[in-house]
Amino acid sequence: MPQIQLTPAQRREHRAEAHHLDPVVLIGGDGLTEAVQKEVDLALNAHGLIKIRVFSDDRAVREAIYAKLADELNAAPIQHIGKLLVLWRPKAAKEKQHDEDRKPGPREVKVLKFSKNSWQKPEVKQIRILGNQRLTSGGQIKRAKPKQKSVKKQQG
C-alpha cells in the first residue's frame, strides 16, 4: 500500500499536534519485527497520530524503519527527528452501537414550584432524574419500577 501524501501545511499541523505526545511504541535492539509492526498498526487505529521511539544509533536503520512503516501501514510520515518517528493515519469513523436493552441515562429537568402567595414568583429548581426514576405532576421524583425485595424478606 502506498503511503499517504500530505501538503506541507497539513504536515505542519500534525507536527504541532504531535509535539505534546509521548512515544506509544518503542522499537528495541531487534529492530522492526512483525509484532512491533502489528503494535504500530493497532496504535494508529486507536490514536491516528503516534510517536515511535527507535533505540538504534544508526540513522540509516531508523530511516529505513520509518519508510517501511509508512509504506506498509498506509500512513503518512510526519516527522523524523533524532530517535523519534511521527506517523499519522486517519482514524476510521466508529459506528454507533444501538443496544435495545439499554436504558436512558440521567437527565436534567427544570421544575417550577409555585408559592401559596400569588404575588411571589415561582421557584425554579434544576433536578437530576436518573434512568429508573420519573417525575410526577406535583414535582416529586418517584421510581419508575417498584423496588424489588429479596425472596427471604417476602417469606418472613
N, CA, C and O of each residue as an XYZ file, in Angstrom:
624
protein
N       0.846     -1.187      0.000
C       0.000      0.000      0.000
C       0.891      1.250      0.000
O       1.860      1.317      0.756
N       0.576      2.212     -0.820
C       1.379      3.430     -0.832
C       1.068      4.300      0.376
O      -0.024      4.244      0.941
N       2.055      5.104      0.758
C       1.848      5.976      1.896
C       0.997      7.180      1.508
O       0.915      7.545      0.335
N       0.377      7.782      2.492
C      -0.498      8.934      2.277
C       0.362     10.166      2.010
O       1.346     10.411      2.708
N      -0.017     10.934      0.997
C       0.704     12.163      0.675
C      -0.013     13.350      1.302
O      -1.223     13.502      1.137
N       0.724     14.187      2.017
C       0.159     15.369      2.666
C       0.820     16.626      2.135
O       1.957     16.595      1.665
N       0.102     17.724      2.215
C       0.683     19.013      1.856
C       1.575     19.472      3.013
O       1.416     18.991      4.135
N       2.495     20.381      2.762
C       3.349     20.876      3.863
C       2.545     21.525      5.001
O       2.942     21.443      6.163
N       1.436     22.158      4.674
C       0.609     22.782      5.718
C      -0.044     21.714      6.601
O      -0.107     21.868      7.821
N      -0.526     20.636      5.984
C      -1.124     19.549      6.760
C      -0.067     18.873      7.634
O      -0.329     18.547      8.792
N       1.127     18.664      7.075
C       2.215     18.041      7.830
C       2.612     18.913      9.018
O       2.881     18.395     10.101
N       2.651     20.229      8.827
C       2.994     21.162      9.906
C       1.945     21.115     11.010
O       2.278     21.172     12.194
N       0.678     21.011     10.618
C      -0.419     20.930     11.590
C      -0.310     19.656     12.436
O      -0.467     19.705     13.656
N      -0.043     18.529     11.793
C       0.099     17.263     12.521
C       1.350     17.273     13.401
O       1.346     16.703     14.492
N       2.419     17.919     12.930
C       3.638     18.030     13.737
C       3.367     18.814     15.015
O       3.883     18.470     16.078
N       2.564     19.859     14.914
C       2.205     20.661     16.089
C       1.350     19.853     17.061
O       1.522     19.963     18.275
N       0.423     19.037     16.534
C      -0.406     18.198     17.394
C       0.427     17.134     18.102
O       0.144     16.784     19.248
N       1.452     16.618     17.424
C       2.275     15.537     17.982
C       3.309     16.030     18.978
O       3.930     15.225     19.671
N       3.502     17.327     19.060
C       4.545     17.878     19.927
C       4.394     17.425     21.376
O       5.391     17.113     22.026
N       3.189     17.383     21.885
C       2.965     17.068     23.288
C       2.743     15.572     23.538
O       2.536     15.170     24.683
N       2.782     14.761     22.514
C       2.544     13.331     22.676
C       3.780     12.620     23.202
O       4.907     13.059     22.972
N       3.560     11.526     23.906
C       4.639     10.647     24.336
C       4.718      9.482     23.361
O       3.723      9.144     22.721
N       5.905      8.854     23.239
C       6.009      7.696     22.342
C       5.092      6.560     22.792
O       5.057      6.211     23.972
N       4.355      5.992     21.849
C       3.420      4.914     22.133
C       4.091      3.560     21.910
O       3.825      2.604     22.638
N       4.959      3.481     20.904
C       5.644      2.241     20.563
C       7.141      2.475     20.681
O       7.660      3.500     20.238
N       7.836      1.502     21.290
C       9.290      1.558     21.421
C       9.882      0.403     20.618
O       9.475     -0.748     20.778
N      10.848      0.720     19.749
C      11.495     -0.308     18.929
C      12.894     -0.508     19.477
O      13.718      0.407     19.464
N      13.155     -1.726     19.963
C      14.417     -2.032     20.627
C      15.484     -2.544     19.682
O      15.499     -2.224     18.494
N      16.383     -3.354     20.245
C      17.546     -3.848     19.518
C      17.210     -4.833     18.415
O      17.984     -4.976     17.468
N      16.072     -5.522     18.510
C      15.697     -6.488     17.473
C      15.210     -5.805     16.200
O      15.085     -6.451     15.159
N      14.938     -4.527     16.274
C      14.500     -3.800     15.090
C      13.019     -3.960     14.838
O      12.235     -4.199     15.757
N      12.654     -3.827     13.599
C      11.244     -3.882     13.206
C      10.829     -5.327     12.956
O      11.106     -5.889     11.897
N      10.164     -5.918     13.939
C       9.655     -7.283     13.796
C       8.178     -7.228     13.427
O       7.581     -6.152     13.391
N       7.586     -8.397     13.152
C       6.163     -8.440     12.822
C       5.307     -8.000     14.002
O       4.284     -7.338     13.825
N       5.730     -8.372     15.209
C       4.972     -7.994     16.405
C       4.984     -6.476     16.607
O       3.967     -5.881     16.964
N       6.141     -5.861     16.376
C       6.238     -4.400     16.519
C       5.386     -3.716     15.466
O       4.711     -2.725     15.747
N       5.422     -4.249     14.250
C       4.631     -3.661     13.174
C       3.137     -3.774     13.476
O       2.368     -2.862     13.175
N       2.734     -4.893     14.070
C       1.334     -5.074     14.442
C       0.935     -4.078     15.529
O      -0.166     -3.529     15.491
N       1.820     -3.842     16.495
C       1.538     -2.867     17.553
C       1.426     -1.451     16.999
O       0.574     -0.675     17.432
N       2.279     -1.118     16.049
C       2.202      0.206     15.418
C       0.871      0.353     14.688
O       0.248      1.414     14.737
N       0.433     -0.708     14.012
C      -0.845     -0.680     13.302
C      -2.007     -0.487     14.281
O      -2.913      0.306     14.026
N      -1.975     -1.216     15.404
C      -3.026     -1.070     16.417
C      -3.026      0.340     17.012
O      -4.089      0.916     17.245
N      -1.843      0.890     17.254
C      -1.751      2.240     17.809
C      -2.282      3.279     16.823
O      -2.936      4.242     17.222
N      -2.001      3.083     15.544
C      -2.530      4.011     14.530
C      -4.046      3.922     14.447
O      -4.718      4.936     14.260
N      -4.591      2.713     14.585
C      -6.052      2.562     14.581
C      -6.674      3.252     15.787
O      -7.739      3.860     15.678
N      -6.013      3.159     16.935
C      -6.568      3.720     18.160
C      -6.390      5.225     18.254
O      -7.306      5.931     18.677
N      -5.217      5.730     17.864
C      -4.899      7.144     18.097
C      -4.871      7.997     16.836
O      -5.191      9.184     16.887
N      -4.498      7.419     15.726
C      -4.399      8.203     14.497
C      -3.033      8.835     14.332
O      -2.401      8.663     13.290
N      -2.562      9.557     15.328
C      -1.270     10.233     15.293
C      -0.428      9.667     16.427
O      -0.817      9.753     17.592
N       0.729      9.085     16.095
C       1.538      8.442     17.139
C       3.005      8.819     16.995
O       3.473      9.211     15.925
N       3.715      8.686     18.117
C       5.165      8.829     18.139
C       5.763      7.459     18.402
O       5.221      6.668     19.174
N       6.886      7.188     17.751
C       7.600      5.926     17.915
C       9.046      6.257     18.268
O       9.670      7.098     17.622
N       9.576      5.593     19.296
C      10.980      5.786     19.663
C      11.768      4.564     19.210
O      11.406      3.427     19.513
N      12.864      4.819     18.470
C      13.731      3.751     17.981
C      15.046      3.853     18.736
O      15.689      4.903     18.723
N      15.456      2.762     19.398
C      16.669      2.773     20.205
C      17.900      2.340     19.419
O      18.808      1.725     19.978
N      17.938      2.651     18.144
C      19.089      2.328     17.307
C      19.901      3.595     17.091
O      19.342      4.677     16.909
N      21.240      3.456     17.112
C      22.095      4.623     16.908
C      22.347      4.907     15.430
O      22.833      5.983     15.084
N      22.024      3.957     14.558
C      22.276      4.098     13.138
C      21.120      4.839     12.469
O      19.990      4.350     12.447
N      21.409      6.017     11.927
C      20.370      6.839     11.305
C      19.770      6.165     10.072
O      18.572      6.294      9.818
N      20.591      5.449      9.309
C      20.097      4.783      8.097
C      19.057      3.710      8.455
O      18.068      3.535      7.745
N      19.292      2.997      9.560
C      18.333      1.978     10.009
C      17.015      2.637     10.416
O      15.935      2.140     10.096
N      17.120      3.770     11.129
C      15.901      4.483     11.548
C      15.116      4.982     10.346
O      13.889      4.896     10.324
N      15.818      5.503      9.344
C      15.137      5.983      8.139
C      14.473      4.832      7.384
O      13.390      4.996      6.821
N      15.120      3.672      7.373
C      14.540      2.505      6.700
C      13.279      2.037      7.435
O      12.279      1.697      6.804
N      13.333      2.020      8.767
C      12.161      1.644      9.568
C      11.026      2.621      9.319
O       9.875      2.218      9.154
N      11.352      3.903      9.293
C      10.373      4.969      9.073
C       9.674      4.801      7.725
O       8.448      4.877      7.637
N      10.465      4.573      6.681
C       9.907      4.424      5.331
C       9.078      3.143      5.221
O       8.018      3.134      4.597
N       9.570      2.064      5.833
C       8.858      0.787      5.745
C       7.521      0.845      6.472
O       6.517      0.344      5.965
N       7.499      1.455      7.664
C       6.243      1.579      8.411
C       5.230      2.422      7.644
O       4.059      2.057      7.539
N       5.687      3.547      7.112
C       4.777      4.433      6.373
C       4.234      3.741      5.130
O       3.064      3.902      4.783
N       5.078      2.980      4.467
C       4.669      2.327      3.228
C       3.736      1.154      3.478
O       2.698      1.043      2.826
N       4.087      0.276      4.411
C       3.304     -0.940      4.612
C       2.021     -0.724      5.402
O       1.072     -1.493      5.250
N       1.973      0.309      6.246
C       0.784      0.548      7.064
C      -0.112      1.634      6.489
O      -1.095      2.030      7.116
N       0.229      2.122      5.283
C      -0.562      3.162      4.622
C      -0.713      4.375      5.527
O      -1.818      4.872      5.743
N       0.419      4.846      6.055
C       0.431      6.001      6.953
C       1.246      7.119      6.327
O       2.060      6.893      5.432
N       1.011      8.322      6.813
C       1.756      9.474      6.320
C       2.929      9.750      7.247
O       2.735      9.885      8.455
N       4.150      9.837      6.708
C       5.292     10.201      7.556
C       5.226     11.690      7.882
O       5.216     12.529      6.982
N       5.182     12.006      9.154
C       5.058     13.406      9.569
C       6.421     14.000      9.918
O       6.776     15.079      9.444
N       7.186     13.283     10.755
C       8.452     13.851     11.217
C       9.395     12.740     11.656
O       8.970     11.740     12.236
N      10.681     12.928     11.371
C      11.740     12.054     11.880
C      12.800     12.970     12.455
O      13.569     13.596     11.727
N      12.824     13.036     13.773
C      13.780     13.914     14.431
C      14.499     13.105     15.508
O      13.887     12.656     16.477
N      15.789     12.929     15.325
C      16.560     12.124     16.262
C      16.081     10.686     16.240
O      16.023     10.057     15.183
N      15.737     10.167     17.411
C      15.270      8.783     17.514
C      13.750      8.688     17.570
O      13.202      7.621     17.846
N      13.068      9.803     17.309
C      11.605      9.816     17.327
C      11.053      9.851     15.911
O      11.522     10.604     15.057
N      10.048      9.020     15.685
C       9.339      8.994     14.407
C       7.887      9.345     14.685
O       7.318      8.888     15.676
N       7.286     10.144     13.827
C       5.880     10.505     13.976
C       5.143     10.059     12.722
O       5.514     10.421     11.606
N       4.087      9.262     12.923
C       3.265      8.771     11.820
C       1.816      9.175     12.047
O       1.370      9.315     13.185
N       1.080      9.363     10.937
C      -0.342      9.703     11.016
C      -1.109      8.887      9.993
O      -0.663      8.670      8.867
N      -2.281      8.441     10.429
C      -3.224      7.787      9.529
C      -4.615      8.184     10.007
O      -4.869      8.152     11.211
N      -5.527      8.558      9.108
C      -6.863      8.967      9.561
C      -7.570      7.805     10.248
O      -7.517      6.663      9.792
N      -8.233      8.126     11.359
C      -8.959      7.098     12.093
C     -10.280      6.814     11.390
O     -10.926      7.719     10.860
N     -10.666      5.554     11.395
C     -11.939      5.164     10.799
C     -13.073      5.634     11.701
O     -12.954      5.602     12.926
N     -14.156      6.063     11.102
C     -15.308      6.527     11.875
C     -15.945      5.335     12.579
O     -16.198      4.301     11.962
N     -16.201      5.488     13.865
C     -16.801      4.405     14.635
C     -18.304      4.385     14.398
O     -18.960      5.425     14.334
N     -18.823      3.178     14.271
C     -20.263      3.033     14.139
C     -20.867      3.010     15.531
O     -20.354      2.352     16.436
N     -21.957      3.735     15.690
C     -22.630      3.752     16.980
C     -23.411      2.464     17.149
O     -24.224      2.092     16.304
N     -23.147      1.796     18.253
C     -23.876      0.563     18.513
C     -25.148      0.903     19.265
O     -25.119      1.561     20.305
N     -26.266      0.443     18.719
C     -27.549      0.701     19.359
C     -27.988     -0.578     20.050
O     -28.297     -1.578     19.402
N     -28.011     -0.528     21.377
C     -28.413     -1.686     22.158
C     -29.859     -1.492     22.594
O     -30.189     -0.495     23.235
N     -30.728     -2.454     22.244
C     -32.150     -2.323     22.568
C     -32.416     -2.458     24.063
O     -33.399     -1.915     24.567
N     -31.553     -3.175     24.777
C     -31.751     -3.375     26.210
C     -31.271     -2.190     27.038
O     -31.509     -2.142     28.244
N     -30.610     -1.253     26.417
C     -30.014     -0.140     27.141
C     -31.086      0.841     27.597
O     -31.987      1.188     26.834
N     -30.983      1.277     28.829
C     -31.938      2.210     29.425
C     -31.424      3.647     29.281
O     -30.226      3.854     29.086
N     -32.314      4.635     29.374
C     -31.864      6.026     29.270
C     -31.039      6.434     30.481
O     -31.230      5.913     31.579
N     -30.130      7.362     30.273
C     -29.255      7.839     31.343
C     -29.880      8.993     32.099
O     -31.037      9.340     31.863
N     -29.114      9.599     33.016
C     -29.646     10.712     33.792
C     -29.915     11.932     32.911
O     -29.250     12.143     31.897
N     -30.901     12.726     33.321
C     -31.219     13.946     32.569
C     -31.560     15.064     33.546
O     -32.027     14.821     34.658
N     -31.319     16.276     33.111
C     -31.587     17.459     33.926
C     -32.959     18.019     33.554
O     -33.270     18.164     32.372
N     -33.790     18.336     34.571
C     -35.139     18.844     34.340
C     -35.345     20.070     35.214
O     -34.931     20.100     36.373
N     -35.992     21.083     34.644
C     -36.358     22.272     35.426
C     -37.775     22.087     35.955
O     -38.678     21.701     35.213
N     -37.963     22.367     37.249
C     -39.270     22.220     37.888
C     -39.655     23.566     38.483
O     -38.852     24.207     39.161
N     -40.907     23.998     38.224
C     -41.439     25.230     38.810
C     -42.228     24.883     40.056
O     -43.152     24.072     39.997
N     -41.879     25.481     41.176
C     -42.634     25.287     42.415
C     -43.333     26.614     42.717
O     -42.685     27.633     42.955
N     -44.654     26.579     42.703
C     -45.424     27.790     42.951
C     -45.649     27.967     44.445
O     -45.811     26.997     45.185
N     -45.654     29.207     44.866
C     -45.877     29.540     46.265
C     -47.381     29.691     46.518
O     -48.158     29.864     45.578
N     -47.788     29.626     47.791
C     -49.197     29.830     48.142
C     -49.582     31.292     47.976
O     -50.746     31.617     47.739
N     -48.595     32.168     48.102
C     -48.849     33.600     47.883
C     -48.835     33.868     46.382
O     -47.886     33.501     45.690
N     -49.866     34.496     45.894
C     -49.972     34.740     44.456
C     -49.005     35.825     43.982
O     -48.671     35.882     42.799
N     -48.553     36.685     44.894
C     -47.685     37.774     44.495
C     -46.212     37.340     44.431
O     -45.376     38.099     43.940
N     -45.883     36.153     44.910
C     -44.498     35.687     44.925
C     -44.178     34.908     43.639
O     -45.007     34.148     43.138
N     -42.971     35.110     43.122
C     -42.558     34.422     41.900
C     -42.388     32.920     42.162
O     -42.014     32.519     43.265
N     -42.658     32.106     41.161
C     -42.429     30.663     41.347
C     -40.919     30.370     41.428
O     -40.101     31.049     40.808
N     -40.587     29.353     42.202
C     -39.185     28.965     42.391
C     -38.815     27.951     41.305
O     -39.539     26.980     41.081
N     -37.696     28.181     40.642
C     -37.227     27.289     39.590
C     -36.125     26.410     40.178
O     -35.124     26.915     40.686
N     -36.316     25.086     40.104
C     -35.324     24.144     40.606
C     -34.835     23.273     39.455
O     -35.616     22.848     38.604
N     -33.537     23.016     39.443
C     -32.941     22.110     38.467
C     -32.758     20.764     39.167
O     -32.028     20.669     40.154
N     -33.427     19.716     38.653
C     -33.408     18.408     39.287
C     -32.800     17.396     38.314
O     -33.072     17.429     37.114
N     -31.979     16.503     38.852
C     -31.394     15.432     38.046
C     -32.214     14.166     38.251
O     -32.390     13.693     39.374
N     -32.710     13.628     37.143
C     -33.532     12.429     37.191
C     -32.742     11.281     36.576
O     -32.256     11.387     35.450
N     -32.615     10.185     37.315
C     -31.880      9.025     36.833
C     -32.750      8.202     35.898
O     -33.945      8.463     35.759
N     -32.152      7.215     35.262
C     -32.862      6.413     34.273
C     -34.020      5.613     34.842
O     -34.979      5.333     34.123
N     -33.957      5.233     36.127
C     -35.027      4.421     36.710
C     -36.021      5.270     37.504
O     -36.770      4.732     38.320
N     -36.041      6.577     37.282
C     -36.934      7.471     38.022
C     -37.852      8.203     37.056
O     -37.586      8.304     35.859
N     -38.976      8.724     37.638
C     -39.883      9.551     36.842
C     -40.292     10.743     37.681
O     -40.159     10.732     38.905
N     -40.786     11.762     37.020
C     -41.205     12.988     37.679
C     -42.726     13.048     37.668
O     -43.340     12.945     36.606
N     -43.342     13.214     38.838
C     -44.805     13.305     38.915
C     -45.239     14.714     38.580
O     -44.406     15.614     38.474
N     -46.538     14.914     38.413
C     -47.056     16.241     38.080
C     -46.859     17.220     39.233
O     -46.806     18.430     39.014
N     -46.748     16.709     40.456
C     -46.519     17.573     41.611
C     -45.063     17.941     41.817
O     -44.747     18.679     42.751
N     -44.166     17.447     40.972
C     -42.755     17.775     41.085
C     -41.981     16.801     41.958
O     -40.836     17.075     42.318
N     -42.577     15.678     42.301
C     -41.908     14.668     43.118
C     -41.190     13.674     42.209
O     -41.624     13.402     41.090
N     -40.078     13.140     42.723
C     -39.347     12.120     41.980
C     -39.724     10.765     42.550
O     -39.642     10.540     43.758
N     -40.140      9.862     41.667
C     -40.510      8.511     42.085
C     -39.793      7.513     41.201
O     -39.395      7.815     40.077
N     -39.642      6.319     41.740
C     -39.038      5.251     40.953
C     -40.023      4.802     39.880
O     -41.224      4.703     40.128
N     -39.511      4.539     38.714
C     -40.372      4.085     37.634
C     -40.841      2.661     37.880
O     -41.963      2.302     37.523
N     -40.003      1.865     38.478
C     -40.359      0.483     38.777
C     -40.288      0.297     40.288
O     -39.427      0.893     40.936
N     -41.164     -0.506     40.859
C     -41.082     -0.724     42.302
C     -39.786     -1.435     42.664
O     -39.291     -2.276     41.914
N     -39.247     -1.085     43.822
C     -38.011     -1.678     44.284
C     -38.237     -3.157     44.581
O     -39.192     -3.511     45.272
N     -37.388     -4.001     44.076
C     -37.553     -5.438     44.257
C     -37.074     -5.842     45.645
O     -36.020     -5.401     46.103
N     -37.852     -6.675     46.302
C     -37.471     -7.179     47.613
C     -36.917     -8.586     47.454
O     -37.257     -9.303     46.512
N     -36.074     -8.959     48.372
C     -35.478    -10.294     48.296
C     -36.526    -11.355     48.634
O     -37.543    -11.059     49.262
N     -36.272    -12.572     48.218
C     -37.186    -13.684     48.450
C     -37.279    -13.982     49.943
O     -38.354    -14.316     50.441
N     -36.173    -13.865     50.653
C     -36.160    -14.135     52.097
C     -37.037    -13.154     52.862
O     -37.726    -13.545     53.805
N     -37.017    -11.883     52.466
C     -37.816    -10.867     53.148
C     -39.305    -11.078     52.863
O     -40.140    -10.803     53.725
N     -39.644    -11.558     51.676
C     -41.048    -11.785     51.339
C     -41.610    -12.957     52.120
O     -42.793    -12.947     52.461
N     -40.809    -13.959     52.414
C     -41.258    -15.135     53.158
C     -41.441    -14.804     54.638
O     -42.317    -15.367     55.294
N     -40.615    -13.890     55.169
C     -40.613    -13.597     56.591
C     -41.677    -12.663     57.046
O     -41.759    -12.352     58.234
